[in-house]
C-alpha cells in the first residue's frame, strides 16, 4: 500500500450518539492499496487517538495485522492494523550463502 504526501494527515469524523449508544470519534488516514488491477484503490486506515499519521511511502501490513477467521482462512484485522515501511525490509527467501 502507498501513502502519498498529500495524505500525511489525520482525518477526524464524529459519529453522534444514538439511542443508548455513545457517540464516538474516528481517526483515519487515506492510503492506496494495490490489489493487482490497473489502478490502486483508495482505502481508509483507522488510527488511534493522538496517533501521528504515517509518513509518505510504501508500506506492507505488519504480521500482527493478520488473523485466522472462523473458517480457517487468513484475513486482515478489521481494527488495529499496523503497517511498516516496505523499502527498508530485506526479503529473506530462505537461501543460504555458501563459501566456494
Phi and psi restraints in degrees (range 20) as a CNS / XPLOR table:
assign (resid 1 and name C) (resid 2 and name N)
       (resid 2 and name CA) (resid 2 and name C) 1.0 -130.1 20.0 2
assign (resid 2 and name N) (resid 2 and name CA)
       (resid 2 and name C) (resid 3 and name N) 1.0 140.7 20.0 2
assign (resid 2 and name C) (resid 3 and name N)
       (resid 3 and name CA) (resid 3 and name C) 1.0 -116.9 20.0 2
assign (resid 3 and name N) (resid 3 and name CA)
       (resid 3 and name C) (resid 4 and name N) 1.0 125.1 20.0 2
assign (resid 3 and name C) (resid 4 and name N)
       (resid 4 and name CA) (resid 4 and name C) 1.0 -91.4 20.0 2
assign (resid 4 and name N) (resid 4 and name CA)
       (resid 4 and name C) (resid 5 and name N) 1.0 159.4 20.0 2
assign (resid 4 and name C) (resid 5 and name N)
       (resid 5 and name CA) (resid 5 and name C) 1.0 -57.8 20.0 2
assign (resid 5 and name N) (resid 5 and name CA)
       (resid 5 and name C) (resid 6 and name N) 1.0 -35.0 20.0 2
assign (resid 5 and name C) (resid 6 and name N)
       (resid 6 and name CA) (resid 6 and name C) 1.0 -71.4 20.0 2
assign (resid 6 and name N) (resid 6 and name CA)
       (resid 6 and name C) (resid 7 and name N) 1.0 -9.5 20.0 2
assign (resid 6 and name C) (resid 7 and name N)
       (resid 7 and name CA) (resid 7 and name C) 1.0 -105.9 20.0 2
assign (resid 7 and name N) (resid 7 and name CA)
       (resid 7 and name C) (resid 8 and name N) 1.0 12.9 20.0 2
assign (resid 7 and name C) (resid 8 and name N)
       (resid 8 and name CA) (resid 8 and name C) 1.0 -85.7 20.0 2
assign (resid 8 and name N) (resid 8 and name CA)
       (resid 8 and name C) (resid 9 and name N) 1.0 70.1 20.0 2
assign (resid 8 and name C) (resid 9 and name N)
       (resid 9 and name CA) (resid 9 and name C) 1.0 -160.2 20.0 2
assign (resid 9 and name N) (resid 9 and name CA)
       (resid 9 and name C) (resid 10 and name N) 1.0 156.9 20.0 2
assign (resid 9 and name C) (resid 10 and name N)
       (resid 10 and name CA) (resid 10 and name C) 1.0 -96.3 20.0 2
assign (resid 10 and name N) (resid 10 and name CA)
       (resid 10 and name C) (resid 11 and name N) 1.0 128.1 20.0 2
assign (resid 10 and name C) (resid 11 and name N)
       (resid 11 and name CA) (resid 11 and name C) 1.0 -101.2 20.0 2
assign (resid 11 and name N) (resid 11 and name CA)
       (resid 11 and name C) (resid 12 and name N) 1.0 131.8 20.0 2
assign (resid 11 and name C) (resid 12 and name N)
       (resid 12 and name CA) (resid 12 and name C) 1.0 -113.4 20.0 2
assign (resid 12 and name N) (resid 12 and name CA)
       (resid 12 and name C) (resid 13 and name N) 1.0 136.1 20.0 2
assign (resid 12 and name C) (resid 13 and name N)
       (resid 13 and name CA) (resid 13 and name C) 1.0 -138.2 20.0 2
assign (resid 13 and name N) (resid 13 and name CA)
       (resid 13 and name C) (resid 14 and name N) 1.0 146.4 20.0 2
assign (resid 13 and name C) (resid 14 and name N)
       (resid 14 and name CA) (resid 14 and name C) 1.0 -111.3 20.0 2
assign (resid 14 and name N) (resid 14 and name CA)
       (resid 14 and name C) (resid 15 and name N) 1.0 137.6 20.0 2
assign (resid 14 and name C) (resid 15 and name N)
       (resid 15 and name CA) (resid 15 and name C) 1.0 -107.8 20.0 2
assign (resid 15 and name N) (resid 15 and name CA)
       (resid 15 and name C) (resid 16 and name N) 1.0 116.9 20.0 2
assign (resid 15 and name C) (resid 16 and name N)
       (resid 16 and name CA) (resid 16 and name C) 1.0 -68.9 20.0 2
assign (resid 16 and name N) (resid 16 and name CA)
       (resid 16 and name C) (resid 17 and name N) 1.0 157.7 20.0 2
assign (resid 16 and name C) (resid 17 and name N)
       (resid 17 and name CA) (resid 17 and name C) 1.0 -67.9 20.0 2
assign (resid 17 and name N) (resid 17 and name CA)
       (resid 17 and name C) (resid 18 and name N) 1.0 149.2 20.0 2
assign (resid 17 and name C) (resid 18 and name N)
       (resid 18 and name CA) (resid 18 and name C) 1.0 -146.4 20.0 2
assign (resid 18 and name N) (resid 18 and name CA)
       (resid 18 and name C) (resid 19 and name N) 1.0 130.0 20.0 2
assign (resid 18 and name C) (resid 19 and name N)
       (resid 19 and name CA) (resid 19 and name C) 1.0 53.8 20.0 2
assign (resid 19 and name N) (resid 19 and name CA)
       (resid 19 and name C) (resid 20 and name N) 1.0 -119.8 20.0 2
assign (resid 19 and name C) (resid 20 and name N)
       (resid 20 and name CA) (resid 20 and name C) 1.0 -99.7 20.0 2
assign (resid 20 and name N) (resid 20 and name CA)
       (resid 20 and name C) (resid 21 and name N) 1.0 7.9 20.0 2
assign (resid 20 and name C) (resid 21 and name N)
       (resid 21 and name CA) (resid 21 and name C) 1.0 -94.2 20.0 2
assign (resid 21 and name N) (resid 21 and name CA)
       (resid 21 and name C) (resid 22 and name N) 1.0 133.6 20.0 2
assign (resid 21 and name C) (resid 22 and name N)
       (resid 22 and name CA) (resid 22 and name C) 1.0 -72.3 20.0 2
assign (resid 22 and name N) (resid 22 and name CA)
       (resid 22 and name C) (resid 23 and name N) 1.0 150.7 20.0 2
assign (resid 22 and name C) (resid 23 and name N)
       (resid 23 and name CA) (resid 23 and name C) 1.0 -71.5 20.0 2
assign (resid 23 and name N) (resid 23 and name CA)
       (resid 23 and name C) (resid 24 and name N) 1.0 162.2 20.0 2
assign (resid 23 and name C) (resid 24 and name N)
       (resid 24 and name CA) (resid 24 and name C) 1.0 -150.8 20.0 2
assign (resid 24 and name N) (resid 24 and name CA)
       (resid 24 and name C) (resid 25 and name N) 1.0 162.3 20.0 2
assign (resid 24 and name C) (resid 25 and name N)
       (resid 25 and name CA) (resid 25 and name C) 1.0 -113.2 20.0 2
assign (resid 25 and name N) (resid 25 and name CA)
       (resid 25 and name C) (resid 26 and name N) 1.0 134.9 20.0 2
assign (resid 25 and name C) (resid 26 and name N)
       (resid 26 and name CA) (resid 26 and name C) 1.0 -113.8 20.0 2
assign (resid 26 and name N) (resid 26 and name CA)
       (resid 26 and name C) (resid 27 and name N) 1.0 134.9 20.0 2
assign (resid 26 and name C) (resid 27 and name N)
       (resid 27 and name CA) (resid 27 and name C) 1.0 -112.8 20.0 2
assign (resid 27 and name N) (resid 27 and name CA)
       (resid 27 and name C) (resid 28 and name N) 1.0 126.8 20.0 2
assign (resid 27 and name C) (resid 28 and name N)
       (resid 28 and name CA) (resid 28 and name C) 1.0 -137.8 20.0 2
assign (resid 28 and name N) (resid 28 and name CA)
       (resid 28 and name C) (resid 29 and name N) 1.0 159.7 20.0 2
assign (resid 28 and name C) (resid 29 and name N)
       (resid 29 and name CA) (resid 29 and name C) 1.0 -135.0 20.0 2
assign (resid 29 and name N) (resid 29 and name CA)
       (resid 29 and name C) (resid 30 and name N) 1.0 138.3 20.0 2
assign (resid 29 and name C) (resid 30 and name N)
       (resid 30 and name CA) (resid 30 and name C) 1.0 -83.1 20.0 2
assign (resid 30 and name N) (resid 30 and name CA)
       (resid 30 and name C) (resid 31 and name N) 1.0 135.2 20.0 2
assign (resid 30 and name C) (resid 31 and name N)
       (resid 31 and name CA) (resid 31 and name C) 1.0 -138.7 20.0 2
assign (resid 31 and name N) (resid 31 and name CA)
       (resid 31 and name C) (resid 32 and name N) 1.0 172.8 20.0 2
assign (resid 31 and name C) (resid 32 and name N)
       (resid 32 and name CA) (resid 32 and name C) 1.0 -126.6 20.0 2
assign (resid 32 and name N) (resid 32 and name CA)
       (resid 32 and name C) (resid 33 and name N) 1.0 127.0 20.0 2
assign (resid 32 and name C) (resid 33 and name N)
       (resid 33 and name CA) (resid 33 and name C) 1.0 -102.0 20.0 2
assign (resid 33 and name N) (resid 33 and name CA)
       (resid 33 and name C) (resid 34 and name N) 1.0 131.6 20.0 2
assign (resid 33 and name C) (resid 34 and name N)
       (resid 34 and name CA) (resid 34 and name C) 1.0 -91.4 20.0 2
assign (resid 34 and name N) (resid 34 and name CA)
       (resid 34 and name C) (resid 35 and name N) 1.0 110.2 20.0 2
assign (resid 34 and name C) (resid 35 and name N)
       (resid 35 and name CA) (resid 35 and name C) 1.0 -108.1 20.0 2
assign (resid 35 and name N) (resid 35 and name CA)
       (resid 35 and name C) (resid 36 and name N) 1.0 15.6 20.0 2
assign (resid 35 and name C) (resid 36 and name N)
       (resid 36 and name CA) (resid 36 and name C) 1.0 98.7 20.0 2
assign (resid 36 and name N) (resid 36 and name CA)
       (resid 36 and name C) (resid 37 and name N) 1.0 -8.7 20.0 2
assign (resid 36 and name C) (resid 37 and name N)
       (resid 37 and name CA) (resid 37 and name C) 1.0 -85.1 20.0 2
assign (resid 37 and name N) (resid 37 and name CA)
       (resid 37 and name C) (resid 38 and name N) 1.0 -172.6 20.0 2
assign (resid 37 and name C) (resid 38 and name N)
       (resid 38 and name CA) (resid 38 and name C) 1.0 -68.4 20.0 2
assign (resid 38 and name N) (resid 38 and name CA)
       (resid 38 and name C) (resid 39 and name N) 1.0 -36.1 20.0 2
assign (resid 38 and name C) (resid 39 and name N)
       (resid 39 and name CA) (resid 39 and name C) 1.0 -124.7 20.0 2
assign (resid 39 and name N) (resid 39 and name CA)
       (resid 39 and name C) (resid 40 and name N) 1.0 149.0 20.0 2
assign (resid 39 and name C) (resid 40 and name N)
       (resid 40 and name CA) (resid 40 and name C) 1.0 -71.0 20.0 2
assign (resid 40 and name N) (resid 40 and name CA)
       (resid 40 and name C) (resid 41 and name N) 1.0 157.6 20.0 2
assign (resid 40 and name C) (resid 41 and name N)
       (resid 41 and name CA) (resid 41 and name C) 1.0 -104.1 20.0 2
assign (resid 41 and name N) (resid 41 and name CA)
       (resid 41 and name C) (resid 42 and name N) 1.0 133.4 20.0 2
assign (resid 41 and name C) (resid 42 and name N)
       (resid 42 and name CA) (resid 42 and name C) 1.0 -69.0 20.0 2
assign (resid 42 and name N) (resid 42 and name CA)
       (resid 42 and name C) (resid 43 and name N) 1.0 138.8 20.0 2
assign (resid 42 and name C) (resid 43 and name N)
       (resid 43 and name CA) (resid 43 and name C) 1.0 -140.2 20.0 2
assign (resid 43 and name N) (resid 43 and name CA)
       (resid 43 and name C) (resid 44 and name N) 1.0 163.9 20.0 2
assign (resid 43 and name C) (resid 44 and name N)
       (resid 44 and name CA) (resid 44 and name C) 1.0 -117.3 20.0 2
assign (resid 44 and name N) (resid 44 and name CA)
       (resid 44 and name C) (resid 45 and name N) 1.0 129.9 20.0 2
assign (resid 44 and name C) (resid 45 and name N)
       (resid 45 and name CA) (resid 45 and name C) 1.0 -101.9 20.0 2
assign (resid 45 and name N) (resid 45 and name CA)
       (resid 45 and name C) (resid 46 and name N) 1.0 129.9 20.0 2
assign (resid 45 and name C) (resid 46 and name N)
       (resid 46 and name CA) (resid 46 and name C) 1.0 -78.7 20.0 2
assign (resid 46 and name N) (resid 46 and name CA)
       (resid 46 and name C) (resid 47 and name N) 1.0 131.9 20.0 2
assign (resid 46 and name C) (resid 47 and name N)
       (resid 47 and name CA) (resid 47 and name C) 1.0 -112.5 20.0 2
assign (resid 47 and name N) (resid 47 and name CA)
       (resid 47 and name C) (resid 48 and name N) 1.0 160.1 20.0 2
assign (resid 47 and name C) (resid 48 and name N)
       (resid 48 and name CA) (resid 48 and name C) 1.0 -80.9 20.0 2
assign (resid 48 and name N) (resid 48 and name CA)
       (resid 48 and name C) (resid 49 and name N) 1.0 158.8 20.0 2
assign (resid 48 and name C) (resid 49 and name N)
       (resid 49 and name CA) (resid 49 and name C) 1.0 -58.8 20.0 2
assign (resid 49 and name N) (resid 49 and name CA)
       (resid 49 and name C) (resid 50 and name N) 1.0 134.8 20.0 2
assign (resid 49 and name C) (resid 50 and name N)
       (resid 50 and name CA) (resid 50 and name C) 1.0 68.6 20.0 2
assign (resid 50 and name N) (resid 50 and name CA)
       (resid 50 and name C) (resid 51 and name N) 1.0 7.0 20.0 2
assign (resid 50 and name C) (resid 51 and name N)
       (resid 51 and name CA) (resid 51 and name C) 1.0 -74.2 20.0 2
assign (resid 51 and name N) (resid 51 and name CA)
       (resid 51 and name C) (resid 52 and name N) 1.0 135.1 20.0 2
assign (resid 51 and name C) (resid 52 and name N)
       (resid 52 and name CA) (resid 52 and name C) 1.0 -69.6 20.0 2
assign (resid 52 and name N) (resid 52 and name CA)
       (resid 52 and name C) (resid 53 and name N) 1.0 145.8 20.0 2
assign (resid 52 and name C) (resid 53 and name N)
       (resid 53 and name CA) (resid 53 and name C) 1.0 -68.8 20.0 2
assign (resid 53 and name N) (resid 53 and name CA)
       (resid 53 and name C) (resid 54 and name N) 1.0 154.2 20.0 2
assign (resid 53 and name C) (resid 54 and name N)
       (resid 54 and name CA) (resid 54 and name C) 1.0 -68.4 20.0 2
assign (resid 54 and name N) (resid 54 and name CA)
       (resid 54 and name C) (resid 55 and name N) 1.0 146.4 20.0 2
assign (resid 54 and name C) (resid 55 and name N)
       (resid 55 and name CA) (resid 55 and name C) 1.0 -73.3 20.0 2
assign (resid 55 and name N) (resid 55 and name CA)
       (resid 55 and name C) (resid 56 and name N) 1.0 161.7 20.0 2
assign (resid 55 and name C) (resid 56 and name N)
       (resid 56 and name CA) (resid 56 and name C) 1.0 -60.9 20.0 2
assign (resid 56 and name N) (resid 56 and name CA)
       (resid 56 and name C) (resid 57 and name N) 1.0 140.2 20.0 2
assign (resid 56 and name C) (resid 57 and name N)
       (resid 57 and name CA) (resid 57 and name C) 1.0 156.3 20.0 2
assign (resid 57 and name N) (resid 57 and name CA)
       (resid 57 and name C) (resid 58 and name N) 1.0 -175.1 20.0 2
assign (resid 57 and name C) (resid 58 and name N)
       (resid 58 and name CA) (resid 58 and name C) 1.0 -106.2 20.0 2
assign (resid 58 and name N) (resid 58 and name CA)
       (resid 58 and name C) (resid 59 and name N) 1.0 133.1 20.0 2
assign (resid 58 and name C) (resid 59 and name N)
       (resid 59 and name CA) (resid 59 and name C) 1.0 -130.5 20.0 2
assign (resid 59 and name N) (resid 59 and name CA)
       (resid 59 and name C) (resid 60 and name N) 1.0 163.3 20.0 2
assign (resid 59 and name C) (resid 60 and name N)
       (resid 60 and name CA) (resid 60 and name C) 1.0 -134.0 20.0 2
assign (resid 60 and name N) (resid 60 and name CA)
       (resid 60 and name C) (resid 61 and name N) 1.0 149.8 20.0 2
assign (resid 60 and name C) (resid 61 and name N)
       (resid 61 and name CA) (resid 61 and name C) 1.0 -63.1 20.0 2
assign (resid 61 and name N) (resid 61 and name CA)
       (resid 61 and name C) (resid 62 and name N) 1.0 138.9 20.0 2
assign (resid 61 and name C) (resid 62 and name N)
       (resid 62 and name CA) (resid 62 and name C) 1.0 -68.4 20.0 2
assign (resid 62 and name N) (resid 62 and name CA)
       (resid 62 and name C) (resid 63 and name N) 1.0 152.1 20.0 2
assign (resid 62 and name C) (resid 63 and name N)
       (resid 63 and name CA) (resid 63 and name C) 1.0 -59.3 20.0 2
assign (resid 63 and name N) (resid 63 and name CA)
       (resid 63 and name C) (resid 64 and name N) 1.0 -25.5 20.0 2
assign (resid 63 and name C) (resid 64 and name N)
       (resid 64 and name CA) (resid 64 and name C) 1.0 -74.8 20.0 2
assign (resid 64 and name N) (resid 64 and name CA)
       (resid 64 and name C) (resid 65 and name N) 1.0 -6.2 20.0 2
assign (resid 64 and name C) (resid 65 and name N)
       (resid 65 and name CA) (resid 65 and name C) 1.0 -87.5 20.0 2
assign (resid 65 and name N) (resid 65 and name CA)
       (resid 65 and name C) (resid 66 and name N) 1.0 -1.0 20.0 2
assign (resid 65 and name C) (resid 66 and name N)
       (resid 66 and name CA) (resid 66 and name C) 1.0 -103.6 20.0 2
assign (resid 66 and name N) (resid 66 and name CA)
       (resid 66 and name C) (resid 67 and name N) 1.0 154.7 20.0 2
assign (resid 66 and name C) (resid 67 and name N)
       (resid 67 and name CA) (resid 67 and name C) 1.0 -146.1 20.0 2
assign (resid 67 and name N) (resid 67 and name CA)
       (resid 67 and name C) (resid 68 and name N) 1.0 161.9 20.0 2
assign (resid 67 and name C) (resid 68 and name N)
       (resid 68 and name CA) (resid 68 and name C) 1.0 -99.5 20.0 2
assign (resid 68 and name N) (resid 68 and name CA)
       (resid 68 and name C) (resid 69 and name N) 1.0 126.1 20.0 2
assign (resid 68 and name C) (resid 69 and name N)
       (resid 69 and name CA) (resid 69 and name C) 1.0 -80.2 20.0 2
assign (resid 69 and name N) (resid 69 and name CA)
       (resid 69 and name C) (resid 70 and name N) 1.0 -178.2 20.0 2
assign (resid 69 and name C) (resid 70 and name N)
       (resid 70 and name CA) (resid 70 and name C) 1.0 -63.4 20.0 2
assign (resid 70 and name N) (resid 70 and name CA)
       (resid 70 and name C) (resid 71 and name N) 1.0 -17.9 20.0 2
assign (resid 70 and name C) (resid 71 and name N)
       (resid 71 and name CA) (resid 71 and name C) 1.0 -101.8 20.0 2
assign (resid 71 and name N) (resid 71 and name CA)
       (resid 71 and name C) (resid 72 and name N) 1.0 6.9 20.0 2
assign (resid 71 and name C) (resid 72 and name N)
       (resid 72 and name CA) (resid 72 and name C) 1.0 85.8 20.0 2
assign (resid 72 and name N) (resid 72 and name CA)
       (resid 72 and name C) (resid 73 and name N) 1.0 6.2 20.0 2
assign (resid 72 and name C) (resid 73 and name N)
       (resid 73 and name CA) (resid 73 and name C) 1.0 -90.3 20.0 2
assign (resid 73 and name N) (resid 73 and name CA)
       (resid 73 and name C) (resid 74 and name N) 1.0 154.8 20.0 2
assign (resid 73 and name C) (resid 74 and name N)
       (resid 74 and name CA) (resid 74 and name C) 1.0 -88.2 20.0 2
assign (resid 74 and name N) (resid 74 and name CA)
       (resid 74 and name C) (resid 75 and name N) 1.0 134.8 20.0 2
assign (resid 74 and name C) (resid 75 and name N)
       (resid 75 and name CA) (resid 75 and name C) 1.0 -150.2 20.0 2
assign (resid 75 and name N) (resid 75 and name CA)
       (resid 75 and name C) (resid 76 and name N) 1.0 162.4 20.0 2
assign (resid 75 and name C) (resid 76 and name N)
       (resid 76 and name CA) (resid 76 and name C) 1.0 -78.4 20.0 2
assign (resid 76 and name N) (resid 76 and name CA)
       (resid 76 and name C) (resid 77 and name N) 1.0 145.1 20.0 2
assign (resid 76 and name C) (resid 77 and name N)
       (resid 77 and name CA) (resid 77 and name C) 1.0 -65.1 20.0 2
assign (resid 77 and name N) (resid 77 and name CA)
       (resid 77 and name C) (resid 78 and name N) 1.0 142.4 20.0 2
assign (resid 77 and name C) (resid 78 and name N)
       (resid 78 and name CA) (resid 78 and name C) 1.0 -70.8 20.0 2
assign (resid 78 and name N) (resid 78 and name CA)
       (resid 78 and name C) (resid 79 and name N) 1.0 -38.2 20.0 2
assign (resid 78 and name C) (resid 79 and name N)
       (resid 79 and name CA) (resid 79 and name C) 1.0 -124.2 20.0 2
assign (resid 79 and name N) (resid 79 and name CA)
       (resid 79 and name C) (resid 80 and name N) 1.0 149.6 20.0 2
assign (resid 79 and name C) (resid 80 and name N)
       (resid 80 and name CA) (resid 80 and name C) 1.0 82.2 20.0 2
assign (resid 80 and name N) (resid 80 and name CA)
       (resid 80 and name C) (resid 81 and name N) 1.0 22.9 20.0 2
assign (resid 80 and name C) (resid 81 and name N)
       (resid 81 and name CA) (resid 81 and name C) 1.0 -69.8 20.0 2
assign (resid 81 and name N) (resid 81 and name CA)
       (resid 81 and name C) (resid 82 and name N) 1.0 135.0 20.0 2
assign (resid 81 and name C) (resid 82 and name N)
       (resid 82 and name CA) (resid 82 and name C) 1.0 -115.8 20.0 2
assign (resid 82 and name N) (resid 82 and name CA)
       (resid 82 and name C) (resid 83 and name N) 1.0 138.5 20.0 2
assign (resid 82 and name C) (resid 83 and name N)
       (resid 83 and name CA) (resid 83 and name C) 1.0 -119.0 20.0 2
assign (resid 83 and name N) (resid 83 and name CA)
       (resid 83 and name C) (resid 84 and name N) 1.0 158.5 20.0 2
assign (resid 83 and name C) (resid 84 and name N)
       (resid 84 and name CA) (resid 84 and name C) 1.0 -136.5 20.0 2
assign (resid 84 and name N) (resid 84 and name CA)
       (resid 84 and name C) (resid 85 and name N) 1.0 150.1 20.0 2
assign (resid 84 and name C) (resid 85 and name N)
       (resid 85 and name CA) (resid 85 and name C) 1.0 -59.3 20.0 2
assign (resid 85 and name N) (resid 85 and name CA)
       (resid 85 and name C) (resid 86 and name N) 1.0 142.6 20.0 2
assign (resid 85 and name C) (resid 86 and name N)
       (resid 86 and name CA) (resid 86 and name C) 1.0 -90.1 20.0 2
assign (resid 86 and name N) (resid 86 and name CA)
       (resid 86 and name C) (resid 87 and name N) 1.0 -35.3 20.0 2
assign (resid 86 and name C) (resid 87 and name N)
       (resid 87 and name CA) (resid 87 and name C) 1.0 -60.7 20.0 2
assign (resid 87 and name N) (resid 87 and name CA)
       (resid 87 and name C) (resid 88 and name N) 1.0 -37.0 20.0 2
assign (resid 87 and name C) (resid 88 and name N)
       (resid 88 and name CA) (resid 88 and name C) 1.0 -88.7 20.0 2
assign (resid 88 and name N) (resid 88 and name CA)
       (resid 88 and name C) (resid 89 and name N) 1.0 3.4 20.0 2
assign (resid 88 and name C) (resid 89 and name N)
       (resid 89 and name CA) (resid 89 and name C) 1.0 -97.6 20.0 2
assign (resid 89 and name N) (resid 89 and name CA)
       (resid 89 and name C) (resid 90 and name N) 1.0 115.3 20.0 2
assign (resid 89 and name C) (resid 90 and name N)
       (resid 90 and name CA) (resid 90 and name C) 1.0 -68.5 20.0 2
assign (resid 90 and name N) (resid 90 and name CA)
       (resid 90 and name C) (resid 91 and name N) 1.0 145.3 20.0 2
assign (resid 90 and name C) (resid 91 and name N)
       (resid 91 and name CA) (resid 91 and name C) 1.0 -95.6 20.0 2
assign (resid 91 and name N) (resid 91 and name CA)
       (resid 91 and name C) (resid 92 and name N) 1.0 119.6 20.0 2
assign (resid 91 and name C) (resid 92 and name N)
       (resid 92 and name CA) (resid 92 and name C) 1.0 -101.1 20.0 2
assign (resid 92 and name N) (resid 92 and name CA)
       (resid 92 and name C) (resid 93 and name N) 1.0 112.7 20.0 2
assign (resid 92 and name C) (resid 93 and name N)
       (resid 93 and name CA) (resid 93 and name C) 1.0 -105.2 20.0 2
assign (resid 93 and name N) (resid 93 and name CA)
       (resid 93 and name C) (resid 94 and name N) 1.0 15.4 20.0 2
assign (resid 93 and name C) (resid 94 and name N)
       (resid 94 and name CA) (resid 94 and name C) 1.0 84.3 20.0 2
assign (resid 94 and name N) (resid 94 and name CA)
       (resid 94 and name C) (resid 95 and name N) 1.0 8.9 20.0 2
assign (resid 94 and name C) (resid 95 and name N)
       (resid 95 and name CA) (resid 95 and name C) 1.0 -87.0 20.0 2
assign (resid 95 and name N) (resid 95 and name CA)
       (resid 95 and name C) (resid 96 and name N) 1.0 138.1 20.0 2
assign (resid 95 and name C) (resid 96 and name N)
       (resid 96 and name CA) (resid 96 and name C) 1.0 -100.5 20.0 2
assign (resid 96 and name N) (resid 96 and name CA)
       (resid 96 and name C) (resid 97 and name N) 1.0 138.8 20.0 2
assign (resid 96 and name C) (resid 97 and name N)
       (resid 97 and name CA) (resid 97 and name C) 1.0 -76.5 20.0 2
assign (resid 97 and name N) (resid 97 and name CA)
       (resid 97 and name C) (resid 98 and name N) 1.0 139.7 20.0 2
assign (resid 97 and name C) (resid 98 and name N)
       (resid 98 and name CA) (resid 98 and name C) 1.0 -118.9 20.0 2
assign (resid 98 and name N) (resid 98 and name CA)
       (resid 98 and name C) (resid 99 and name N) 1.0 149.4 20.0 2
assign (resid 98 and name C) (resid 99 and name N)
       (resid 99 and name CA) (resid 99 and name C) 1.0 -92.3 20.0 2
assign (resid 99 and name N) (resid 99 and name CA)
       (resid 99 and name C) (resid 100 and name N) 1.0 135.3 20.0 2
